[in-house]
Amino acid sequence: MAQVTRFKQRGWIGTILLLEIAKGMALTLKKLFSRSVTRQYPVERPSIALGFRGQHALVRNPDTGESLCVACMRCATVCPSKCIHITYHQDPETRKRIVDTYEIEALRCIYCGYCEEVCPVNAVVLTEVYEYASYDRPSVYYDKDRLLSNWDRFLGESGRDPKTYVNPFWRPRGADERTLPAKKRLPVPEEWTLEGQAKGIPLPVAASHGSHGGAH
Amino acid sequence: MDTTRMKPVLEEEGELFTLQMGPQHPATHGVLKLDLELDGETVVRCRPVVGFLHRGVEKLAENMTYAQSMPLTDRLDYISAMANNVGHTVAVETLLGIEPPIRAKYIRTMVCEMSRISSHLLWLATHALDIGAMTVFLYCFREREWILDLFEELCGARLTTSYTRIGGVRQDVTGHFLESLLRFTDEFPEKVHEYETLIDTNRIWLDRTQGIGVLTAEEAVQLGLTGPSLRGSGVDYDIRKHRPYDAYPYLDFQVPLGTHGDVYDRYRCRMEEFHQSNHLIRQCIEKLPSGPILSEDAPDLVMDPRPKCVTADASLSAGLIKIIEERKHFMEGDVYVSTEVPKGELGFYFVSDGRGIPMRMHIRSPSYIHIGSLPALCEGGMISDVIANIGSLDVVLGECDR
């Protein structure tokens, strides 16, 4: 248990010459000539990480142009804020469920990403699009067509290939393949698998032991 | 009377000036309201009024599964969401009897310490800004941005992380993440030195903090303070040391303690915690073991409270989706588990009646209890020191009102 250091009383020279204030001013003067860290936002864009939880979208099946959703209702069940509303009917011949409406209230959503994680067919996704503020509520109440067009917007803006794009929540990094449904066992980078996972980085000996406590 | 001139006019007339400080006051860090009764510039009576940010998190959690209530904890102490996630998950795991894998424990400890650094950075920034040091504010946000970018890379969100999962974590770390984090820890002690250069010995800072808001060790314990606010008074109490959870038992760190119990000592304690957290993160990066990040016993994310009549056969489970009978996890009973978040001791108390959703979730939030100590700190002091005292307790109203 380390005692914290308290500032020692300064001497009379320091008091008269404002030494500690001069030191602080010297630091700020030095920073004046260092590289700016401010990002001029609308002009300079931040780089958004893969798997950023932004605007909602329904993945468009490249072959049929329709949604992949099979109306299993897992996303609507797991959603903590109950912002997903799905209605469906059953095809009398094929016994398949057909989605009638799929709605997401973006204003209720808390962006936890549970829906994309539980979806067995990777149909719903939180894209990397983050600029979708709006002046009215109806335009952020997404219906199925809007969600599909969100997917198109995302592909257009990010330039990602819909055939190879894998969201980290569809197939969680470090997840055991055997525990995933068949559609979620996507080809992923080596690093995402259990075998190729990132290892600890050995540190230089001097830095790895001994406390930094009390360092000034 | 010959002493008339010594007394302030108001007191002589038996009148005190009532000042309603907040809830829109920027220096109260949110929506804290203080009813102050002033005699001149001296605070005679201080009454905190809380509840402006009440969202009913505890009640909301009663209608949700354990997995669903985890994202709510992001919104308690919204500047250290990771630590709240871990606190909630550790409590639920204790209730359900699940042991997370060792790799998940290390990752959780790592992100906890990252959130401690980012929380203390925001505290230092605003505390210094309240007292009048503008430059530190900007410097702190520079480093905080770095940590938030790392969070974004790890879990897809900067503030509302929702990162843990019952029985582990949701995403594994990548090599790029570990390297960036290591680079951060290499450079961070230098940055702390910059903040210290600016304010540590600055005479205005010393005048505003030394000898202000003094709490003896006994008083601090009686008021129920925890975390750096308690350790500033010299009480050696840290849950990471005394009831270790996750990977803390395997790691080496020290608990900084103050001596005088004033605003300056609480400030020094948190500055030392920067170094300790940095040291902890480096140890986690170095020792990070290989293995799964999610326990095999972990319940499905859709913790359907309805009973399932499917039982798993161990011989069949290889290659198949493992089906577990969800209901067996939801044992009856109650549990209180506390973790050390940047503000202090965050405790979760769950009462389970076996339905799969908590019958009661109570949150022991450090900020609520810390605000209760404001009268003891402020009464008898000057009105300008009220701001310094609020800052030194590091309260977040989202957690206080919850």
HADDOCK unambig.tbl for C-alpha pairs under 7 A between the chains (distance, minus, plus):
assign (segid A and resid 1 and name CA) (segid B and resid 254 and name CA) 5.50 0.50 0.50
assign (segid A and resid 1 and name CA) (segid B and resid 255 and name CA) 5.06 0.50 0.50
assign (segid A and resid 1 and name CA) (segid B and resid 256 and name CA) 6.05 0.50 0.50
assign (segid A and resid 1 and name CA) (segid B and resid 257 and name CA) 6.87 0.50 0.50
assign (segid A and resid 2 and name CA) (segid B and resid 254 and name CA) 6.31 0.50 0.50
assign (segid A and resid 2 and name CA) (segid B and resid 255 and name CA) 6.03 0.50 0.50
assign (segid A and resid 2 and name CA) (segid B and resid 256 and name CA) 4.77 0.50 0.50
assign (segid A and resid 2 and name CA) (segid B and resid 257 and name CA) 5.97 0.50 0.50
assign (segid A and resid 3 and name CA) (segid B and resid 256 and name CA) 5.58 0.50 0.50
assign (segid A and resid 3 and name CA) (segid B and resid 257 and name CA) 4.77 0.50 0.50
assign (segid A and resid 3 and name CA) (segid B and resid 258 and name CA) 5.88 0.50 0.50
assign (segid A and resid 4 and name CA) (segid B and resid 256 and name CA) 5.83 0.50 0.50
assign (segid A and resid 4 and name CA) (segid B and resid 257 and name CA) 5.72 0.50 0.50
assign (segid A and resid 4 and name CA) (segid B and resid 258 and name CA) 5.51 0.50 0.50
assign (segid A and resid 4 and name CA) (segid B and resid 268 and name CA) 6.29 0.50 0.50
assign (segid A and resid 4 and name CA) (segid B and resid 269 and name CA) 6.29 0.50 0.50
assign (segid A and resid 7 and name CA) (segid B and resid 201 and name CA) 6.49 0.50 0.50
assign (segid A and resid 20 and name CA) (segid B and resid 201 and name CA) 6.21 0.50 0.50
assign (segid A and resid 20 and name CA) (segid B and resid 202 and name CA) 5.86 0.50 0.50
assign (segid A and resid 21 and name CA) (segid B and resid 202 and name CA) 6.19 0.50 0.50
assign (segid A and resid 23 and name CA) (segid B and resid 197 and name CA) 6.93 0.50 0.50
assign (segid A and resid 24 and name CA) (segid B and resid 197 and name CA) 5.82 0.50 0.50
assign (segid A and resid 24 and name CA) (segid B and resid 198 and name CA) 4.65 0.50 0.50
assign (segid A and resid 49 and name CA) (segid B and resid 152 and name CA) 6.41 0.50 0.50
assign (segid A and resid 49 and name CA) (segid B and resid 153 and name CA) 5.23 0.50 0.50
assign (segid A and resid 49 and name CA) (segid B and resid 156 and name CA) 6.84 0.50 0.50
assign (segid A and resid 51 and name CA) (segid B and resid 156 and name CA) 5.16 0.50 0.50
assign (segid A and resid 52 and name CA) (segid B and resid 152 and name CA) 6.72 0.50 0.50
assign (segid A and resid 52 and name CA) (segid B and resid 156 and name CA) 3.81 0.50 0.50
assign (segid A and resid 52 and name CA) (segid B and resid 157 and name CA) 6.10 0.50 0.50
assign (segid A and resid 53 and name CA) (segid B and resid 156 and name CA) 5.34 0.50 0.50
assign (segid A and resid 53 and name CA) (segid B and resid 157 and name CA) 6.19 0.50 0.50
assign (segid A and resid 78 and name CA) (segid B and resid 68 and name CA) 6.99 0.50 0.50
assign (segid A and resid 78 and name CA) (segid B and resid 302 and name CA) 5.23 0.50 0.50
assign (segid A and resid 80 and name CA) (segid B and resid 68 and name CA) 5.00 0.50 0.50
assign (segid A and resid 112 and name CA) (segid B and resid 71 and name CA) 6.41 0.50 0.50
assign (segid A and resid 112 and name CA) (segid B and resid 162 and name CA) 5.96 0.50 0.50
assign (segid A and resid 118 and name CA) (segid B and resid 301 and name CA) 6.97 0.50 0.50
assign (segid A and resid 172 and name CA) (segid B and resid 170 and name CA) 6.73 0.50 0.50
assign (segid A and resid 172 and name CA) (segid B and resid 171 and name CA) 5.62 0.50 0.50
assign (segid A and resid 173 and name CA) (segid B and resid 171 and name CA) 5.03 0.50 0.50
assign (segid A and resid 173 and name CA) (segid B and resid 172 and name CA) 4.96 0.50 0.50
assign (segid A and resid 174 and name CA) (segid B and resid 171 and name CA) 6.49 0.50 0.50
assign (segid A and resid 174 and name CA) (segid B and resid 172 and name CA) 5.00 0.50 0.50
assign (segid A and resid 174 and name CA) (segid B and resid 292 and name CA) 6.58 0.50 0.50
assign (segid A and resid 174 and name CA) (segid B and resid 293 and name CA) 6.31 0.50 0.50
assign (segid A and resid 178 and name CA) (segid B and resid 319 and name CA) 5.62 0.50 0.50
assign (segid A and resid 178 and name CA) (segid B and resid 320 and name CA) 6.51 0.50 0.50
assign (segid A and resid 178 and name CA) (segid B and resid 321 and name CA) 6.40 0.50 0.50
assign (segid A and resid 179 and name CA) (segid B and resid 321 and name CA) 5.12 0.50 0.50
assign (segid A and resid 179 and name CA) (segid B and resid 322 and name CA) 6.45 0.50 0.50
assign (segid A and resid 180 and name CA) (segid B and resid 321 and name CA) 6.80 0.50 0.50
assign (segid A and resid 191 and name CA) (segid B and resid 174 and name CA) 6.71 0.50 0.50
assign (segid A and resid 194 and name CA) (segid B and resid 291 and name CA) 6.97 0.50 0.50
assign (segid A and resid 194 and name CA) (segid B and resid 292 and name CA) 6.66 0.50 0.50
assign (segid A and resid 198 and name CA) (segid B and resid 173 and name CA) 6.73 0.50 0.50
assign (segid A and resid 198 and name CA) (segid B and resid 174 and name CA) 5.49 0.50 0.50
assign (segid A and resid 198 and name CA) (segid B and resid 175 and name CA) 4.95 0.50 0.50
assign (segid A and resid 199 and name CA) (segid B and resid 288 and name CA) 6.57 0.50 0.50
assign (segid A and resid 199 and name CA) (segid B and resid 290 and name CA) 6.53 0.50 0.50
assign (segid A and resid 200 and name CA) (segid B and resid 285 and name CA) 5.25 0.50 0.50
assign (segid A and resid 200 and name CA) (segid B and resid 286 and name CA) 4.86 0.50 0.50
assign (segid A and resid 200 and name CA) (segid B and resid 287 and name CA) 5.76 0.50 0.50
assign (segid A and resid 200 and name CA) (segid B and resid 288 and name CA) 4.64 0.50 0.50
assign (segid A and resid 200 and name CA) (segid B and resid 289 and name CA) 6.76 0.50 0.50
assign (segid A and resid 201 and name CA) (segid B and resid 285 and name CA) 5.93 0.50 0.50
assign (segid A and resid 201 and name CA) (segid B and resid 286 and name CA) 4.92 0.50 0.50
assign (segid A and resid 202 and name CA) (segid B and resid 286 and name CA) 5.04 0.50 0.50
assign (segid A and resid 203 and name CA) (segid B and resid 286 and name CA) 6.24 0.50 0.50
assign (segid A and resid 208 and name CA) (segid B and resid 283 and name CA) 6.93 0.50 0.50
assign (segid A and resid 212 and name CA) (segid B and resid 275 and name CA) 5.72 0.50 0.50
assign (segid A and resid 212 and name CA) (segid B and resid 276 and name CA) 6.65 0.50 0.50
assign (segid A and resid 212 and name CA) (segid B and resid 279 and name CA) 6.89 0.50 0.50
assign (segid A and resid 213 and name CA) (segid B and resid 272 and name CA) 6.17 0.50 0.50
assign (segid A and resid 213 and name CA) (segid B and resid 275 and name CA) 6.14 0.50 0.50
assign (segid A and resid 213 and name CA) (segid B and resid 276 and name CA) 6.53 0.50 0.50
assign (segid A and resid 214 and name CA) (segid B and resid 272 and name CA) 6.74 0.50 0.50
assign (segid A and resid 216 and name CA) (segid B and resid 193 and name CA) 6.38 0.50 0.50
